[in-house]
Amino acid sequence: MTIPVPARPREAELHATATRLFRERGYHATSMQDLGEALGMNRGSLYHYISGKDELLWAILNRALDLLEARVFPLLEADAPPIERLTDAIREHLRVAADHADELALIQIEMRALSRERQREIVARRDAYERRWRAAIEAGVADGSLRPFDVRLAGIGILSACNWFTQWYRPTGPMSVDTVADAFAELFLGGLRA
């Protein structure tokens, strides 16, 4: 499911502000009044752009998944050796996470704030994303470049580290995204090499 990027500048500003406030304060602790004040708008004016806070969180989470899918899927499915595909995918996942840390963090920490139906849809997209990673790991096991290992557990380990990156990485810190990506690739794929 592709959620369109807000075309109107004010709508884009609303999404950016909501993303920041939901990450800083939490979804439930951020009111429509808070959003309106942060934007210098009346709370009622927000409903010109969205039907409610749930819709706003829904759109933010879907756009974050859209970004990951658009940038990582082509790498996982490239015509390259599995270790190269996985290394490139780790690097790109971390680049998306560095550029969109708040959005990706909200997938982890605020997904449960959605309605049950919307939670199921986000979980289905997340699971489909994980399956692509597992397929690349399975390809490495099949071609002998990776040793036999519990593919599901390997995928969970890699993605858990890549997703938690949004919680501790600071662009002004001592490590670049590529430095972390190289270390993660060596840690995980080095441990799985045949």
C-alpha distance (Angstrom), angle and dihedral (degrees) to the residues before:
residue distance angle dihedral
M1 . . .
T2 3.77 . .
I3 3.77 116.9 .
P4 3.80 111.6 -157.0
V5 3.77 117.3 -115.5
P6 3.80 109.7 -112.8
A7 3.80 106.9 -91.2
R8 3.78 98.0 -163.7
P9 3.81 116.1 75.6
R10 3.81 93.2 -133.0
E11 3.79 91.3 51.1
A12 3.81 90.6 49.4
E13 3.81 88.8 49.9
L14 3.81 89.6 51.0
H15 3.81 91.2 53.0
A16 3.81 92.5 47.2
T17 3.81 92.5 47.8
A18 3.81 92.9 46.3
T19 3.80 90.5 49.4
R20 3.80 91.2 52.6
L21 3.82 94.9 44.9
F22 3.80 94.3 44.6
R23 3.80 89.2 52.4
E24 3.83 94.8 44.5
R25 3.81 100.1 40.2
G26 3.77 104.6 15.2
Y27 3.78 128.4 -108.2
H28 3.80 96.7 -89.6
A29 3.80 93.6 45.4
T30 3.81 92.1 53.1
S31 3.78 113.1 82.7
M32 3.77 129.7 -164.7
Q33 3.81 85.1 -112.0
D34 3.83 89.1 57.6
L35 3.79 90.5 51.2
G36 3.79 92.1 48.2
E37 3.81 92.7 49.2
A38 3.80 92.4 47.7
L39 3.81 89.1 52.9
G40 3.80 95.8 40.7
M41 3.79 90.2 -117.5
N42 3.77 137.2 122.0
R43 3.79 111.9 -99.0
G44 3.80 89.2 -122.5
S45 3.80 91.3 56.4
L46 3.81 90.1 63.6
Y47 3.80 89.5 69.5
H48 3.78 88.3 67.6
Y49 3.83 86.1 71.0
I50 3.81 103.6 30.8
S51 3.79 138.3 19.1
G52 3.79 92.8 -135.6
K53 3.75 148.7 -33.4
D54 3.82 92.8 -81.4
E55 3.80 90.5 58.6
L56 3.79 89.8 49.8
L57 3.82 93.8 52.9
W58 3.81 89.5 44.1
A59 3.80 91.6 54.7
I60 3.82 92.8 46.5
L61 3.81 93.4 51.2
N62 3.79 93.5 45.8
R63 3.78 92.5 49.9
A64 3.81 89.9 51.0
L65 3.81 89.7 53.5
D66 3.82 89.9 45.4
L67 3.80 89.0 56.8
L68 3.79 93.6 49.5
E69 3.79 93.0 46.3
A70 3.80 94.2 47.1
R71 3.77 94.7 48.7
V72 3.82 103.8 32.3
F73 3.82 105.5 34.8
P74 3.83 94.0 65.7
L75 3.80 89.5 53.9
L76 3.80 94.5 48.1
E77 3.80 90.3 49.5
A78 3.81 98.4 40.9
D79 3.77 122.1 125.0
A80 3.80 93.2 -106.3
P81 3.80 135.6 106.0
P82 3.83 111.6 -72.3
I83 3.82 94.9 -114.7
E84 3.81 90.2 53.6
R85 3.82 91.3 47.4
L86 3.80 91.6 49.9
T87 3.81 93.2 45.8
D88 3.80 91.2 50.3
A89 3.82 91.0 46.0
I90 3.81 92.2 51.5
R91 3.80 89.8 50.6
E92 3.81 93.6 48.1
H93 3.82 94.3 44.5
L94 3.80 88.6 53.8
R95 3.81 91.8 47.2
V96 3.80 90.2 53.5
A97 3.81 88.9 46.2
A98 3.81 91.6 50.8
D99 3.80 93.0 47.7
H100 3.82 95.2 42.0
A101 3.80 103.8 25.7
D102 3.79 96.2 146.0
E103 3.80 94.4 50.1
L104 3.79 93.9 47.7
A105 3.80 92.5 44.3
L106 3.81 89.2 54.5
I107 3.80 89.9 59.4
Q108 3.79 88.1 60.4
I109 3.79 100.9 38.6
E110 3.81 107.6 28.8
M111 3.80 106.7 31.4
R112 3.81 89.7 101.0
A113 3.79 89.8 62.7
L114 3.82 89.8 71.0
S115 3.79 124.1 90.2
R116 3.81 114.0 -87.2
E117 3.80 91.8 -105.8
R118 3.79 92.7 52.2
Q119 3.81 91.2 44.3
R120 3.81 88.9 55.6
E121 3.79 90.9 51.5
I122 3.81 93.1 49.8
V123 3.81 90.8 46.4
A124 3.82 90.0 50.5
R125 3.82 90.5 52.8
R126 3.80 91.5 45.7
D127 3.80 90.6 49.6
A128 3.82 91.3 49.3
Y129 3.81 88.7 51.8
E130 3.81 90.8 51.3
R131 3.82 90.9 48.4
R132 3.81 90.2 59.2
W133 3.81 89.4 54.8
R134 3.78 91.4 48.1
A135 3.80 90.9 50.3
A136 3.81 90.1 55.6
I137 3.81 90.8 48.0
E138 3.82 90.2 48.2
A139 3.81 89.1 51.5
G140 3.81 89.1 54.8
V141 3.80 91.3 50.6
A142 3.81 90.2 46.8
D143 3.83 94.2 51.6
G144 3.81 92.1 44.3
S145 3.82 96.8 -116.5
L146 3.82 90.1 112.1
R147 3.78 124.2 43.8
P148 3.79 120.0 -118.3
F149 3.77 107.8 -82.6
D150 3.79 138.5 149.2
V151 3.82 96.9 -74.4
R152 3.81 93.7 -161.5
L153 3.80 91.5 53.1
A154 3.81 92.1 46.3
G155 3.81 90.3 52.0
I156 3.80 92.1 47.8
G157 3.81 90.8 49.7
I158 3.80 94.8 50.1
L159 3.79 95.4 44.1
S160 3.80 93.9 43.2
A161 3.79 90.2 56.5
C162 3.81 92.2 44.1
N163 3.81 92.5 48.3
W164 3.81 95.1 45.2
F165 3.82 87.4 53.9
T166 3.84 87.4 84.0
Q167 3.80 89.3 64.6
W168 3.79 99.0 56.3
Y169 3.80 110.8 16.9
R170 3.81 117.2 105.1
P171 3.82 119.4 -172.7
T172 3.81 89.2 -144.2
G173 3.80 91.8 52.6
P174 3.80 127.1 103.6
M175 3.84 96.7 -91.2
S176 3.78 129.3 66.5
V177 3.79 121.6 -140.5
D178 3.81 89.2 -107.4
T179 3.81 91.8 52.1
V180 3.80 90.3 53.6
A181 3.82 90.9 44.1
D182 3.82 91.4 52.5
A183 3.81 90.7 48.9
F184 3.83 92.6 47.7
A185 3.81 91.8 47.8
E186 3.79 91.1 50.0
L187 3.79 92.8 44.8
F188 3.78 97.0 48.3
L189 3.77 104.9 26.5
G190 3.79 93.4 35.7
G191 3.79 87.8 55.8
L192 3.78 90.8 50.4
R193 3.81 98.8 44.8
A194 3.77 115.2 121.4
